[in-house]
Amino acid sequence: MKPSIWIVIVGLALLLWFLARERRPKMTAQADPKIYSGLRDLILHGSREKLGISPRSKSTEPWGVVMDWGIPTGTATVVALADGTASVYLSSGGGLIGGGQSHESIRNAAKQVVEIANEVQPSMHATSDYPLPQNGQVMFYLLSDSGVFTGAASDEDMRGHRNPLYKLGDAAQNVITEYRRIQ
């Protein structure tokens, strides 16, 4: 073949690769990590009333859950609220928001997280500090009218179902799975 044919083939291959890359579903645009902190703080310091969540039957019953997962690139935070609101934030920037409003599967996954949180809440302790986890650690914050309750486990114990919080972790991971399915 002539060299000019190879140039055309390589050029077409690069064009197809570029076009395919541009059409893939994307997460929200990369953002300033300060936005991550602001969104996380908004939920952790928010109130049920301000967020428009209906009252729960008991003041200690969770209306929201924050799962912080220490990953090699920082922290992945999953937020699930009793009304089906669900978000995933990345400390490195970006994330997924708004799926619970437009996708029933995400809304149901978020509600399931809050239901399971009600089961594990008695084993957790009250806190007013919200540190981020180290790599390989998972931290949970259950939001209620009585305050915030916390518990933690290693990622390894969660995956191996060796910690009582594993059901809550699996439910939060399902929120991520449902986001991936719609993308």
C-alpha positions in Angstrom: 0.0 0.0 0.0 1.0 3.5 -0.6 2.1 5.6 2.4 -0.7 8.1 1.7 -3.3 5.3 2.3 -1.8 4.5 5.7 -2.0 8.2 6.6 -5.7 8.2 5.7 -6.4 5.0 7.6 -4.6 6.3 10.7 -6.4 9.6 10.4 -9.8 7.9 10.2 -9.0 5.6 13.1 -8.1 8.6 15.3 -11.2 10.5 14.2 -13.4 7.5 15.1 -11.7 7.1 18.5 -12.2 10.8 19.2 -15.9 10.7 18.3 -16.5 7.5 20.3 -14.8 9.0 23.3 -17.0 12.2 23.1 -20.2 10.2 23.0 -19.6 8.1 26.2 -21.8 9.0 29.2 -20.0 11.4 31.5 -20.0 12.3 35.1 -20.4 15.9 36.0 -17.5 18.1 35.0 -14.4 18.1 37.0 -14.8 20.6 39.8 -12.8 22.4 42.5 -12.5 20.0 45.5 -13.9 22.8 47.6 -17.2 22.1 45.9 -17.0 18.5 47.2 -16.5 19.8 50.7 -19.3 22.3 50.4 -21.8 19.7 49.2 -20.8 17.2 51.9 -21.0 19.8 54.6 -24.4 21.0 53.3 -25.8 17.5 53.9 -24.0 16.8 57.2 -25.0 20.1 58.7 -28.4 20.3 57.0 -31.8 19.6 58.6 -34.7 17.5 57.4 -36.9 20.6 57.3 -34.5 22.6 55.1 -34.1 19.6 52.7 -37.9 19.1 52.5 -37.8 15.6 54.0 -41.0 14.3 55.8 -40.8 13.7 59.5 -39.9 10.2 60.7 -41.8 8.3 63.3 -39.0 8.6 65.9 -36.4 11.4 66.4 -33.6 8.8 66.1 -34.9 7.3 62.9 -32.6 8.3 60.0 -33.9 10.5 57.2 -30.5 10.5 55.4 -27.3 8.6 55.1 -23.8 9.7 54.0 -21.3 6.9 53.2 -17.7 8.1 52.8 -15.5 5.5 51.2 -11.7 6.0 51.3 -10.4 5.1 47.8 -6.9 5.5 46.4 -7.7 8.8 44.7 -9.4 10.4 47.7 -13.0 9.9 48.9 -16.2 8.8 47.2 -19.3 10.0 49.1 -22.7 8.5 48.6 -25.7 10.5 49.8 -29.1 8.9 50.2 -32.2 10.6 51.6 -35.6 9.3 52.6 -37.3 11.1 49.7 -35.2 9.2 47.2 -32.6 11.9 46.6 -29.3 10.3 45.8 -25.9 11.7 44.9 -22.3 10.5 44.5 -19.5 13.0 45.1 -15.8 12.5 44.5 -13.3 14.5 46.5 -11.1 14.7 43.4 -13.9 16.6 41.7 -17.0 15.5 39.8 -19.9 13.3 40.8 -23.4 12.3 40.0 -26.5 14.2 41.1 -30.2 14.4 40.4 -30.8 10.7 39.4 -33.3 10.1 42.1 -35.6 12.8 40.7 -35.8 11.3 37.2 -35.0 7.6 37.7 -37.1 5.3 39.8 -34.4 2.8 40.2 -32.1 5.3 41.8 -34.9 6.7 43.9 -35.7 3.2 45.2 -32.0 2.4 45.9 -31.7 5.6 48.0 -34.8 4.8 50.0 -33.5 1.3 50.6 -30.3 2.8 52.1 -32.3 4.8 54.5 -34.5 1.8 55.5 -31.4 -0.3 56.2 -29.9 2.7 58.2 -32.9 2.5 60.5 -31.9 -1.2 61.3 -28.3 -0.4 62.1 -28.7 3.0 63.9 -28.9 1.5 67.4 -25.4 0.1 67.0 -23.9 3.5 66.1 -22.9 6.4 68.3 -23.7 10.1 68.2 -21.1 12.4 66.7 -20.6 16.0 65.7 -17.3 15.4 63.9 -17.2 14.2 60.3 -13.7 13.2 59.4 -13.0 11.7 56.0 -11.9 8.1 56.0 -8.4 6.9 55.2 -7.9 4.7 52.1 -9.5 1.4 52.7 -11.9 2.7 55.3 -15.7 3.2 55.1 -17.5 5.7 57.4 -21.2 6.1 57.7 -23.1 9.1 59.0 -26.8 8.6 59.7 -28.8 11.9 59.8 -31.7 12.1 62.2 -33.7 14.8 64.1 -31.8 13.7 67.2 -28.4 14.3 65.5 -25.9 12.4 63.5 -24.9 8.9 64.3 -21.7 7.3 63.0 -20.0 3.9 62.5 -17.0 2.7 60.5 -15.5 -0.4 59.1 -12.6 -1.4 56.8 -13.4 -1.8 53.2 -12.1 -5.4 53.5 -14.6 -6.3 56.3 -17.4 -4.7 54.4 -16.7 -6.7 51.2 -16.3 -9.9 53.3 -19.5 -9.2 55.2 -17.6 -9.4 58.5 -19.0 -6.1 59.9 -22.7 -5.5 60.8 -22.7 -2.4 58.6 -22.1 -4.4 55.4 -25.8 -4.4 54.5 -25.8 -0.6 54.7 -22.6 -0.5 52.6 -24.1 -2.9 50.0 -27.2 -0.7 49.7 -25.1 2.4 49.2 -23.0 0.7 46.6 -26.3 -0.2 44.9 -26.9 3.6 44.4 -23.7 3.8 42.5 -24.7 0.7 40.5 -28.0 2.2 39.5 -26.3 5.4 38.4 -24.0 3.3 36.2 -26.9 1.5 34.7 -28.6 4.7 33.5 -25.3 5.9 31.9 
